Amino acid sequence: MDPSRRPLRQEWLTWSDVDKLVDVLLPQLRAAGRFEAMVMITRGGIVPGGLLSEALDITSVLTAAVDFPEDPPGMDDKARLLMWPSFLQFPAEDLLRNKRVLIVDDVWGSGRTSTAVKSRCGAAGATAFTCVFHFNPYRSLFSRAEPDFYGAVTDAYIVYPWEIDRGLRGIAAAVPGVQPDSN
């Protein structure tokens, strides 16, 4: 990650904070109509997707695993947008075709993952909508795209309660006084 794009602060959430995000999202999602399937983006979308699928009674719950190549040093945003992802796992087209699909992830940072999954769902014949707990418009690589539904806007690196043991692993070098995890 380009150091200039690294979040300057962290926000540690509790389960109560997560409940509030779900409470913000549910009226938006219900007003949009019934979703016939959900695609949870691994790994970040697993817990949010589970909570939302239960609350919305979505029984067709699927997963997508997306991998982007590591950004070479000095890559600009325009070049980053053109990088094509690898789909390590993706639902079969017949599970998506002609369905309203809710795509769930935890955070929209650069936006590449959610937009790649939405594009692939659309190519399979689905009407796809993106949903995240947190939208970071300051990191988004897309000037004309944003999640269809989001619980909150942030400029922080979010640590969810199910990530507490992982915490700042991988970004600790950017946090004064915190040593990188050796695991």
Backbone hydrogen bonds in HBPLUS format (Angstrom, degrees):
<---DONOR---> <-ACCEPTOR-->    atom                        ^
c    i                          cat <-CA-CA->   ^        H-A-AA   ^      H-
h    n   atom  resd res      DA  || num        DHA   H-A  angle D-A-AA Bond
n    s   type  num  typ     dist DA aas  dist angle  dist       angle   num
A0005-ARG N   A0002-ASP O   2.83 MM   3  5.44 156.1  1.89 122.3 130.1     1
A0006-ARG N   A0003-PRO O   3.23 MM   3  5.14 162.6  2.26 102.3 107.5     2
A0157-TYR N   A0009-ARG O   2.89 MM 148  6.23 169.6  1.90 156.7 158.2     3
A0011-GLU N   A0157-TYR O   2.87 MM 146  6.15 152.7  1.95 154.5 154.9     4
A0159-VAL N   A0011-GLU O   2.86 MM 148  6.07 162.7  1.89 159.7 157.7     5
A0013-LEU N   A0159-VAL O   2.87 MM 146  6.14 172.0  1.88 168.9 170.1     6
A0017-ASP N   A0014-THR O   3.11 MM   3  5.10 120.5  2.48  94.0 108.1     7
A0018-VAL N   A0014-THR O   3.12 MM   4  6.51 151.3  2.21 144.2 152.0     8
A0019-ASP N   A0015-TRP O   2.93 MM   4  6.23 155.5  1.99 147.6 153.9     9
A0020-LYS N   A0016-SER O   3.10 MM   4  6.40 150.3  2.19 143.4 150.7    10
A0021-LEU N   A0017-ASP O   3.08 MM   4  6.45 149.2  2.18 144.6 152.7    11
A0022-VAL N   A0018-VAL O   2.99 MM   4  6.33 158.7  2.04 154.9 160.4    12
A0023-ASP N   A0019-ASP O   2.93 MM   4  6.19 154.8  1.99 145.0 152.4    13
A0024-VAL N   A0020-LYS O   2.96 MM   4  6.25 137.7  2.14 141.2 152.2    14
A0024-VAL N   A0021-LEU O   3.17 MM   3  5.06 125.7  2.48  91.7 105.5    15
A0025-LEU N   A0021-LEU O   2.97 MM   4  6.23 154.9  2.03 148.5 155.2    16
A0026-LEU N   A0022-VAL O   2.92 MM   4  6.01 164.9  1.94 161.7 163.8    17
A0028-GLN N   A0025-LEU O   3.05 MM   3  5.35 115.1  2.48 108.1 123.8    18
A0029-LEU N   A0025-LEU O   2.94 MM   4  6.14 165.3  1.96 163.7 168.6    19
A0030-ARG N   A0026-LEU O   2.87 MM   4  5.97 165.2  1.89 157.5 161.6    20
A0031-ALA N   A0027-PRO O   3.00 MM   4  6.02 153.5  2.07 140.6 147.7    21
A0032-ALA N   A0028-GLN O   3.23 MM   4  6.45 130.9  2.48 136.7 148.7    22
A0032-ALA N   A0029-LEU O   3.18 MM   3  5.18 135.3  2.39  95.3 107.4    23
A0033-GLY N   A0030-ARG O   3.20 MM   3  5.47 159.6  2.24 106.9 113.1    24
A0036-GLU N   A0100-ARG O   2.82 MM  64  5.42 138.6  1.99 140.1 153.2    25
A0037-ALA N   A0100-ARG O   3.31 MM  63  6.59 144.2  2.45 154.9 153.4    26
A0102-LEU N   A0037-ALA O   2.97 MM  65  6.41 161.2  2.00 148.6 151.1    27
A0038-MET N   A0060-SER O   2.88 MM  22  6.31 151.9  1.96 162.3 167.0    28
A0062-LEU N   A0038-MET O   2.73 MM  24  5.93 167.3  1.74 158.5 163.2    29
A0039-VAL N   A0102-LEU O   2.87 MM  63  6.21 156.4  1.92 143.3 149.8    30
A0104-VAL N   A0039-VAL O   2.89 MM  65  6.27 158.5  1.94 149.9 155.8    31
A0040-MET N   A0062-LEU O   2.79 MM  22  6.12 170.1  1.80 150.2 148.0    32
A0064-ALA N   A0040-MET O   2.97 MM  24  6.22 149.5  2.06 150.2 150.6    33
A0041-ILE N   A0104-VAL O   2.93 MM  63  6.12 171.2  1.93 173.3 171.0    34
A0045-GLY N   A0041-ILE O   2.69 MM   4  4.81 148.0  1.79 173.8 172.3    35
A0042-THR N   A0064-ALA O   2.90 MM  22  6.12 164.8  1.92 155.2 159.9    36
A0046-ILE N   A0043-ARG O   3.20 MM   3  5.73 167.3  2.21 120.5 124.5    37
A0049-GLY N   A0045-GLY O   2.80 MM   4  5.49 149.9  1.89 136.9 146.9    38
A0050-GLY N   A0046-ILE O   2.93 MM   4  6.04 153.1  2.00 143.0 150.5    39
A0051-LEU N   A0047-VAL O   3.03 MM   4  6.27 164.1  2.05 158.4 161.6    40
A0052-LEU N   A0048-PRO O   2.94 MM   4  6.15 165.0  1.96 153.1 157.4    41
A0053-SER N   A0049-GLY O   2.76 MM   4  5.78 159.7  1.80 150.7 156.8    42
A0054-GLU N   A0050-GLY O   3.18 MM   4  6.18 157.5  2.23 141.0 146.4    43
A0055-ALA N   A0051-LEU O   3.14 MM   4  6.34 163.8  2.17 144.3 148.9    44
A0056-LEU N   A0052-LEU O   2.87 MM   4  5.92 149.8  1.96 148.5 156.3    45
A0057-ASP N   A0053-SER O   2.90 MM   4  5.59 108.8  2.42 132.3 146.0    46
A0058-ILE N   A0053-SER O   2.90 MM   5  4.78 156.4  1.96 137.1 143.5    47
A0057-ASP N   A0054-GLU O   3.32 MM   3  5.05 154.7  2.39  96.0 103.3    48
A0065-ALA N   A0089-GLN O   2.89 MM  24  4.86 159.7  1.93 129.3 134.5    49
A0088-LEU N   A0065-ALA O   2.78 MM  23  5.18 132.4  2.00 138.1 149.9    50
A0089-GLN N   A0065-ALA O   3.37 MM  24  4.86 155.5  2.44 129.7 127.5    51
A0067-ASP N   A0086-SER O   2.79 MM  19  5.08 157.4  1.84 155.8 161.1    52
A0086-SER N   A0067-ASP O   2.71 MM  19  5.08 170.1  1.72 156.8 160.0    53
A0075-MET N   A0072-PRO O   3.22 MM   3  5.79 149.2  2.32 144.2 141.0    54
A0080-ARG N   A0076-ASP O   3.00 MM   4  6.24 153.9  2.07 150.3 158.7    55
A0081-LEU N   A0077-ASP O   2.99 MM   4  6.22 147.2  2.10 149.0 156.2    56
A0082-LEU N   A0079-ALA O   3.09 MM   3  5.25 135.7  2.30  99.8 111.9    57
A0083-MET N   A0080-ARG O   3.29 MM   3  5.44 158.4  2.34 104.0 110.3    58
A0095-LEU N   A0092-ALA O   2.98 MM   3  5.59 152.4  2.06 117.5 125.7    59
A0096-LEU N   A0093-GLU O   2.91 MM   3  5.28 156.7  1.96 114.1 121.8    60
A0097-ARG N   A0093-GLU O   2.88 MM   4  5.91 157.4  1.93 166.8 174.5    61
A0099-LYS N   A0096-LEU O   3.05 MM   3  5.58 137.6  2.24 151.1 144.3    62
A0098-ASN N   A0125-GLY O   2.90 MM  27  5.55 152.7  1.98 118.6 121.6    63
A0127-THR N   A0099-LYS O   2.90 MM  28  6.10 167.7  1.91 151.9 155.9    64
A0101-VAL N   A0127-THR O   2.86 MM  26  6.04 162.3  1.90 146.5 152.2    65
A0129-PHE N   A0101-VAL O   2.90 MM  28  6.24 147.4  2.01 162.6 173.2    66
A0103-ILE N   A0129-PHE O   2.72 MM  26  5.91 174.9  1.72 174.4 175.4    67
A0131-CYS N   A0103-ILE O   2.77 MM  28  5.93 137.4  1.95 165.3 179.4    68
A0105-ASP N   A0131-CYS O   3.07 MM  26  6.53 151.6  2.15 158.1 166.7    69
A0133-PHE N   A0106-ASP O   2.97 MM  27  5.14 129.3  2.23 116.3 130.0    70
A0134-HIS N   A0106-ASP O   3.03 MM  28  6.44 158.7  2.07 154.7 161.5    71
A0108-TRP N   A0134-HIS O   2.84 MM  26  6.30 156.0  1.89 159.9 168.1    72
A0136-ASN N   A0108-TRP O   2.93 MM  28  5.95 164.2  1.95 162.4 162.7    73
A0141-LEU N   A0110-SER O   2.83 MM  31  5.07 172.7  1.83 132.8 131.6    74
A0115-THR N   A0111-GLY O   3.08 MM   4  6.09 163.9  2.10 152.3 157.4    75
A0116-ALA N   A0112-ARG O   2.93 MM   4  5.96 150.4  2.02 143.8 152.1    76
A0117-VAL N   A0113-THR O   3.00 MM   4  6.24 163.5  2.03 157.0 160.7    77
A0118-LYS N   A0114-SER O   2.89 MM   4  6.04 160.3  1.93 148.7 154.9    78
A0119-SER N   A0115-THR O   2.93 MM   4  6.00 158.1  1.98 142.3 148.2    79
A0120-ARG N   A0116-ALA O   3.01 MM   4  6.23 157.6  2.06 144.6 150.8    80
A0121-CYS N   A0117-VAL O   2.89 MM   4  6.11 157.0  1.94 151.4 157.7    81
A0122-GLY N   A0118-LYS O   2.91 MM   4  6.10 160.7  1.94 149.2 154.7    82
A0123-ALA N   A0119-SER O   2.90 MM   4  6.15 150.9  1.98 145.7 153.8    83
A0124-ALA N   A0120-ARG O   3.09 MM   4  6.33 131.4  2.34 135.2 147.4    84
A0124-ALA N   A0121-CYS O   3.02 MM   3  5.04 131.2  2.27  95.4 109.2    85
A0126-ALA N   A0121-CYS O   3.06 MM   5  5.45 163.3  2.08 146.3 142.3    86
A0125-GLY N   A0122-GLY O   2.99 MM   3  5.12 158.7  2.04 105.5 111.8    87
A0148-ASP N   A0130-THR O   3.11 MM  18  5.13 119.8  2.48 113.3 128.0    88
A0149-PHE N   A0130-THR O   2.96 MM  19  6.31 139.6  2.13 146.5 158.2    89
A0132-VAL N   A0149-PHE O   3.05 MM  17  6.49 151.6  2.13 144.6 151.1    90
A0151-GLY N   A0132-VAL O   3.20 MM  19  6.77 138.4  2.39 139.4 151.3    91
A0151-GLY N   A0133-PHE O   3.10 MM  18  4.73 127.9  2.38 103.9 118.6    92
A0152-ALA N   A0133-PHE O   3.01 MM  19  6.38 127.3  2.29 144.9 160.3    93
A0135-PHE N   A0152-ALA O   2.85 MM  17  6.23 159.2  1.89 157.8 164.8    94
A0154-THR N   A0135-PHE O   2.95 MM  19  6.14 154.3  2.02 146.4 149.6    95
A0139-ARG N   A0136-ASN O   3.20 MM   3  5.75 155.9  2.26 114.6 120.5    96
A0163-GLU N   A0160-TYR O   2.86 MM   3  5.28 159.7  1.90 117.7 124.1    97
A0166-ARG N   A0163-GLU O   2.71 MM   3  5.20 133.4  1.93 116.3 130.6    98
A0167-GLY N   A0163-GLU O   2.66 MM   4  5.76 159.9  1.69 158.6 164.4    99
A0169-ARG N   A0166-ARG O   2.90 MM   3  5.65 166.2  1.92 150.5 153.9   100
A0171-ILE N   A0168-LEU O   2.77 MM   3  5.38 163.2  1.80 142.0 147.4   101
A0172-ALA N   A0168-LEU O   2.98 MM   4  5.27 113.6  2.43 159.0 157.2   102
A0174-ALA N   A0171-ILE O   2.91 MM   3  5.71 159.9  1.95 125.3 131.1   103
A0175-VAL N   A0172-ALA O   2.96 MM   3  5.14 160.2  2.00 110.0 116.5   104
A0178-VAL N   A0175-VAL O   3.15 MM   3  5.62 166.1  2.17 137.1 136.6   105
